[in-house]
Amino acid sequence: MDLLRIERSLDDIGTDPVLVVALDGWTDAGEGGSAAAAALLELPSERIGEFPSDQLYDYRDRRPQLAIDRGVLGRLDWPELAVDLVSAPAGPPLLLVHGAEPDLAWRTCASDLLELATAVGADRYVGLGSVPGPIPHTRPVDLICTGNDAEVIDRLGRAHEQVVVPASCQVAWEALFDAAGLTTLGLWVRIPHYVAGDYPEATRALLERLSSHLGTPVDLDPFDALVAENRSKLDVAASSSEEVSEHVKQLERLYDAEQEAEQAVSGMGQGVALSEAEVPSPDELGAEIERFLRGRAD
């Protein structure tokens, strides 16, 4: 392997392991995927290997964090990309690749991960991520899938649009793993585009779908209180402004129309269409809610 430094023997990984990837970055809206990775690491796990940070990151863009206590410098917290073995009580072993999205060496990292997968007999990949969309916080998050198993993504939630987008590292890896012959599944939650902070409902949805798909037992109860608290906070923020409240109602109509269209048979069913001009700007709506939340914090 060119970059990945293996720290333990790979002889006892277990049967039929699955490569799971969750990186931060712009396909980690509301920290859905990275928080899901953190929850998985609470299961029995151990570090398998790490990638050298100096080879992956532009520190001027992603600067290491440094705590300074009354003039005394603390420890530098460098961005990292690591691989942990998660050995849950049920389900297959998980090779969890998690951490900061690399700036550099995407293809080299993918090649190393494919070499690792070959060494341990992993022929399946699952990605965990989240992206912003015209989703109101008053409705369930929308989970869509990518992958090369048509039956699985039809069952779990296929994205119907054909789009061309700038690829994140995680999406690029999925494409490379597909080309190399792995069975791939990307789980993507769409969250409200006006939410700037954590969105625990995204994390819960990803963990629930991963658990259902792989049989990995995950305790979802701790997320219920977080979801309820976040919903309450956003409800209060939205109701404080007539403009924000109306924007959320517009998103609700758009969401409900899309759901109705999904359920319509042969074009039957009447949806409510909104023009692009009627869909609120995420910057405007997010700024309004952030101003309100900052005021409550003060």
Beta strands, then each sheet from edge to edge (+ up, - down):
strand 1: 5-6
strand 2: 18-23
strand 3: 45-51
strand 4: 65-69
strand 5: 72-77
strand 6: 81-86
strand 7: 94-99
strand 8: 124-133
strand 9: 142-147
strand 10: 183-192
sheet 1: 1+ 3- 6+ 7- 2- 8- 10- 9+
sheet 2: 4+ 5-
end
